[in-house]
Amino acid sequence: RACLPCLRVSSGRAKSRGMTGFGQLVIGPPGAGKTTYCNGMQHYFTLTGRACAVVNLDPANHAPPYECAVSIEELISLEEVQAELHLGPNGGMVYCMEYVAQNLDWLRERVAPLVAQGKFLLFDLPGQVELFTSHDSVKQIIAELVNPRNGLDLRLCTVHLVDGHLCADPSKYISALMVSLQSMLHLETPHVNVLSKIDLMDKYGDLDFNLEYYADVQDLKYLAARVLGGEIQTLTSDPKPHPGQAYLRKRYGKLTADLCELVEDFGLVNFATLAIEDKDSVARLVRLTDKCVGYVNTSVGVSQGFSRATNEENPSEYAKPGTFDERQLISHAPALTNYERHMEVQERFFNDPDEYVDA
């Protein structure tokens, strides 16, 4: 749960210098849906009247489906790096990001005009986990983008995508928690963890607990017991013991329990949910990320939808229907209600076994 930065209002009008920009850093392991997310968000912002530009900083993403305003391939090629330096895919990727970190003037020159035009930026980053958990290259790039002395002064929020199907495997889910926690501590930016492909989660098997348990990271001792084959069982648990269960309990029992305790002690990790093809799901995530960076789009005709006030409610001083309620930016209340975050999502995208009755 990241702190709220200084609030600024974007009017959508360009300024020659000193312009405050806003954007998202999209990270996550390979296959989490980063490119699909950027493509979907670009379409959503276009439909809602928000000027948007995507910056592709993934040298392995050669033909992205979205309209790319800036691409790292203008500066360096992953294939050439691998051929000339005899590096593998991971080593070549790290070298490319280090090269960008050493040539920040190139990035600043291409991002500055986009900021001056008042565009909301989406940075599509590589999927190598070490780049956003331990390596300093991405952190150096972020420091350059948010530095007000260079004229950009970007307000950036990190959106960390985690494939939702990992919740069906307790071991993979715990691993995802550790990656999420390490990313938050390493990048030091306002951070939103997202369970992506939420509309496909029930295709990978039944969950041991409800969606709220995984999204809010509750009582991990129960999940650790599930991993190690403890006595705590649920109705959806497999009654047959897993192969190697006794070995895991003996060798890795304390390690698993300690990792779960570590995540809970920090108390930083929780997840929003996203089905990128669902308008309501995207709108809720946008509302959450906008609050992280203090973004308000005041362009004509696009302020509607940000206020909780409706035409049926009595207009008030702060929340007239169709206008923005400024109190939402400074309030400590969550951007989404518990029903919006969990129960409504589970009702829409998860099959209810109680609905099926044997003939």
C-alpha positions in Angstrom: 0.0 0.0 0.0 1.9 3.0 -1.3 1.7 6.5 0.0 -0.1 9.1 -2.0 2.2 11.6 -3.7 1.7 15.3 -4.1 -1.5 16.0 -6.0 -1.5 17.7 -9.3 -4.3 18.3 -11.9 -3.8 17.7 -15.6 -5.7 20.1 -17.8 -4.7 18.3 -21.0 -3.0 21.5 -22.2 0.7 21.6 -23.1 3.2 23.7 -21.4 6.6 24.6 -22.7 8.5 23.7 -19.5 7.8 22.6 -15.9 5.0 20.3 -17.1 4.0 17.6 -14.6 3.4 14.3 -16.4 1.5 11.2 -15.3 1.9 7.6 -16.2 2.2 3.9 -15.3 5.1 1.5 -15.3 3.8 -1.9 -16.4 5.8 -4.8 -15.1 5.3 -8.5 -14.5 6.8 -11.9 -15.4 6.5 -13.2 -19.0 3.0 -14.2 -19.9 1.3 -12.0 -17.3 -0.3 -9.8 -20.0 1.7 -6.6 -20.1 1.4 -6.0 -23.8 -2.3 -6.9 -23.8 -2.7 -4.5 -20.8 -1.0 -1.6 -22.6 -3.1 -2.3 -25.7 -6.3 -2.5 -23.8 -5.6 0.6 -21.7 -4.7 2.6 -24.8 -8.1 1.7 -26.3 -9.8 2.6 -23.1 -8.2 6.0 -22.7 -8.9 6.8 -26.3 -12.6 6.0 -25.9 -12.8 8.0 -22.6 -11.0 11.1 -24.1 -7.7 10.8 -22.3 -4.6 11.5 -24.5 -2.3 8.6 -24.1 1.0 7.4 -25.4 2.8 4.0 -25.0 6.5 3.8 -24.6 7.9 0.3 -25.5 11.0 -0.4 -23.4 10.9 -4.2 -24.0 13.5 -5.0 -26.7 12.0 -8.5 -27.2 8.6 -6.9 -28.1 9.2 -6.3 -31.8 5.6 -5.9 -33.1 3.3 -4.7 -30.3 -0.4 -4.5 -31.1 -0.7 -1.0 -29.7 0.4 2.3 -31.3 3.9 2.8 -30.1 5.0 6.4 -29.6 8.6 5.5 -28.5 10.4 2.2 -28.9 13.7 1.0 -27.5 14.5 -0.6 -30.8 15.3 3.0 -32.0 18.2 2.8 -29.7 19.4 -0.8 -29.5 18.5 -4.3 -30.9 18.3 -7.4 -28.7 19.3 -9.6 -31.6 22.4 -7.6 -32.4 23.4 -7.6 -28.7 23.1 -11.4 -28.5 25.1 -11.9 -31.7 27.9 -9.5 -31.0 28.4 -10.2 -27.3 27.4 -13.9 -27.4 24.8 -13.4 -24.8 21.6 -15.4 -24.1 18.1 -13.9 -24.1 18.3 -12.9 -20.4 21.8 -11.6 -20.5 21.0 -9.6 -23.7 17.9 -8.2 -22.1 19.9 -7.0 -19.0 22.5 -5.4 -21.3 19.8 -3.6 -23.3 18.3 -2.1 -20.1 21.8 -1.1 -18.8 22.4 0.6 -22.2 19.2 2.6 -21.8 20.3 3.6 -18.3 23.6 4.9 -19.7 21.8 6.8 -22.5 19.0 8.5 -20.6 19.3 11.6 -22.8 17.8 9.6 -25.6 14.8 8.6 -23.5 14.4 12.1 -22.1 14.4 13.7 -25.5 11.6 11.4 -26.7 9.4 11.4 -23.6 9.6 15.2 -23.0 7.4 16.1 -26.1 4.8 13.6 -25.0 4.7 15.2 -21.5 4.5 18.6 -23.0 1.4 17.5 -25.0 -0.3 16.4 -21.8 -0.4 12.7 -22.7 -0.8 10.0 -20.1 2.2 7.6 -20.5 2.3 3.8 -20.3 5.7 2.2 -20.1 5.8 -1.4 -21.3 8.8 -2.9 -19.5 10.5 -6.3 -20.1 9.4 -9.4 -18.2 12.7 -10.5 -16.7 12.0 -10.7 -13.0 15.5 -9.6 -12.0 15.1 -6.3 -13.7 12.5 -5.1 -11.3 13.5 -7.1 -8.2 17.3 -6.7 -7.9 19.0 -5.1 -10.9 19.5 -1.3 -10.8 19.0 -0.4 -14.5 15.2 0.0 -14.3 15.5 1.8 -11.0 17.9 4.3 -12.6 15.5 4.9 -15.5 12.7 5.6 -13.1 14.8 8.0 -11.1 15.5 9.9 -14.3 11.8 10.1 -15.3 10.6 11.3 -11.9 13.4 13.9 -11.4 11.8 17.4 -11.6 15.2 18.9 -12.5 15.2 17.4 -16.0 11.9 19.0 -16.9 9.8 15.8 -16.9 8.7 15.5 -13.3 6.6 12.4 -14.0 4.2 11.0 -11.4 4.5 7.3 -12.0 2.6 4.4 -10.6 3.9 0.8 -11.0 1.3 -1.7 -12.1 2.6 -5.2 -11.4 0.7 -7.8 -13.3 0.5 -11.4 -11.9 -1.3 -14.1 -13.8 -4.5 -14.9 -11.9 -4.2 -18.6 -12.5 -1.3 -18.8 -10.0 -3.9 -18.7 -7.2 -4.9 -22.2 -8.2 -1.4 -23.4 -7.1 -0.5 -22.4 -3.5 3.3 -22.8 -4.2 3.2 -20.5 -7.2 1.0 -18.0 -5.4 3.5 -17.7 -2.5 6.3 -17.2 -5.1 4.2 -14.4 -6.7 3.8 -12.8 -3.3 7.6 -12.8 -2.8 8.2 -11.3 -6.3 5.5 -8.6 -5.6 7.0 -7.7 -2.2 10.6 -7.5 -3.6 9.4 -5.3 -6.5 7.7 -2.9 -4.2 10.8 -2.6 -2.0 13.2 -2.3 -4.9 11.5 0.2 -7.2 10.1 2.4 -4.4 7.2 3.8 -6.4 3.5 3.9 -5.7 2.6 0.3 -6.5 -0.5 -1.6 -7.5 -0.4 -5.4 -7.8 -2.9 -6.8 -10.2 -4.3 -10.3 -10.6 -4.7 -10.3 -14.4 -6.9 -12.6 -16.5 -9.3 -12.8 -13.7 -12.0 -13.9 -16.1 -10.0 -17.1 -16.8 -9.1 -18.1 -13.3 -11.8 -20.7 -12.8 -10.6 -22.5 -16.0 -7.5 -23.7 -14.1 -9.3 -25.5 -11.3 -11.1 -24.7 -8.1 -9.5 -22.4 -5.6 -8.9 -23.5 -2.0 -10.3 -20.2 -0.7 -12.5 -17.4 -2.1 -11.1 -14.5 -4.1 -10.9 -12.1 -1.2 -8.4 -14.4 0.6 -6.0 -14.2 -2.3 -6.5 -10.5 -3.1 -6.1 -9.3 0.4 -3.4 -11.9 1.3 -5.1 -13.1 4.5 -3.8 -15.6 7.0 -1.2 -17.3 4.9 -0.6 -20.0 7.5 -3.7 -21.8 6.1 -2.1 -21.7 2.6 1.2 -22.9 3.9 -0.5 -25.8 5.5 -2.2 -26.6 2.2 1.2 -26.5 0.4 2.6 -28.9 2.9 -0.4 -31.2 3.1 -1.4 -30.3 6.6 -4.6 -31.2 8.4 -6.4 -28.0 7.3 -8.5 -29.1 4.3 -11.3 -27.5 2.3 -14.1 -29.0 0.4 -12.2 -28.4 -2.9 -9.0 -30.0 -1.7 -7.7 -33.1 -3.3 -8.2 -36.0 -0.8 -5.2 -37.9 -2.3 -1.8 -36.9 -1.0 0.5 -35.2 -3.5 3.7 -37.0 -4.5 6.7 -35.9 -2.5 4.5 -34.3 0.2 6.4 -35.9 3.1 9.7 -34.8 1.6 8.5 -31.2 1.2 7.2 -31.1 4.7 10.5 -32.3 6.1 12.8 -30.1 4.0 10.9 -27.0 3.2 8.2 -26.8 5.9 9.9 -24.2 8.0 11.1 -22.2 4.9 7.5 -22.0 3.5 6.1 -20.9 6.9 8.9 -18.3 7.3 8.2 -16.9 3.8 4.5 -16.5 4.5 5.3 -14.9 7.9 7.7 -12.4 6.1 5.0 -11.3 3.7 2.5 -10.8 6.4 5.0 -8.9 8.6 5.6 -6.3 5.9 1.8 -6.0 5.3 2.4 -4.3 2.0 1.1 -6.8 -0.6 -2.5 -7.0 -1.8 -4.0 -7.3 -5.2 -6.6 -5.6 -7.4 -8.3 -7.7 -10.1 -8.5 -7.2 -13.9 -10.3 -8.6 -16.9 -8.9 -6.4 -19.6 -11.8 -7.0 -22.0 -14.3 -5.9 -19.4 -15.0 -2.2 -19.3 -16.1 -2.0 -15.6 -13.0 -4.0 -14.5 -10.7 -1.6 -16.4 -12.5 1.4 -15.1 -12.0 0.3 -11.5 -8.3 -0.3 -11.9 -7.9 3.1 -13.6 -9.7 4.8 -10.7 -7.2 3.1 -8.3 -4.1 3.9 -10.3 -5.2 7.5 -10.9 -5.5 7.9 -7.1 -2.0 6.6 -6.6 -0.5 9.4 -8.8 -3.1 12.1 -8.0 -4.3 12.3 -11.6 -7.5 14.2 -12.6 -8.4 14.6 -16.2 -10.2 18.0 -16.4 -10.5 18.0 -20.2 -14.0 18.9 -21.5 -16.4 16.0 -21.6 -14.2 13.4 -19.9 -14.8 14.3 -16.2 -17.9 12.3 -16.2 -17.6 8.9 -14.5 -15.1 10.0 -11.9 -17.6 11.1 -9.3 -19.7 8.7 -7.2 -22.5 11.2 -7.3 -25.4 10.2 -9.6 -28.4 12.1 -11.0 -30.6 10.4 -8.5 -28.6 11.7 -5.5 -28.9 15.2 -4.0 -26.2 17.5 -5.4 -23.7 18.6 -2.8 -21.0 21.2 -2.7 -18.3 18.6 -3.5 -20.0 16.0 -5.6 -22.5 17.2 -8.1 -23.6 14.6 -10.6 -21.2 14.3 -13.5 -18.4 16.1 -11.7 -15.3 15.1 -9.8 -15.3 14.8 -6.0 -12.0 16.2 -4.9 -12.2 14.6 -1.6 -11.5 11.2 -3.2 -8.0 12.3 -3.9 -7.0 13.1 -0.3 -9.2 10.6 1.5 -7.6 7.6 3.2 -10.7 5.6 2.3 -10.0 2.9 -0.4 -10.8 3.8 -4.0 -13.0 0.7 -4.3 -15.4 -0.9 -1.9 -15.0 -4.4 -0.6 -17.9 -5.5 -2.8 -16.4 -4.0 -5.9 -13.0 -5.5 -5.2 -14.0 -9.0 -4.4 -17.6 -10.2 -4.3 -18.9 -8.6 -7.5 -15.9 -9.9 -9.4 -16.3 -13.4 -8.1 -20.0 -13.4 -8.9 -19.4 -12.3 -12.5 -16.4 -14.4 -13.4 -16.5 -17.5 -11.3 -18.8 -20.5 -11.6 -20.9 -21.1 -8.5 -20.9 -24.9 -7.8 -24.2 -24.5 -5.9 -25.9 -23.6 -9.2 -25.4 -27.0 -10.6 -27.7 -29.7 -9.3 -27.6 -33.3 -10.4 -30.6 -34.3 -12.5 
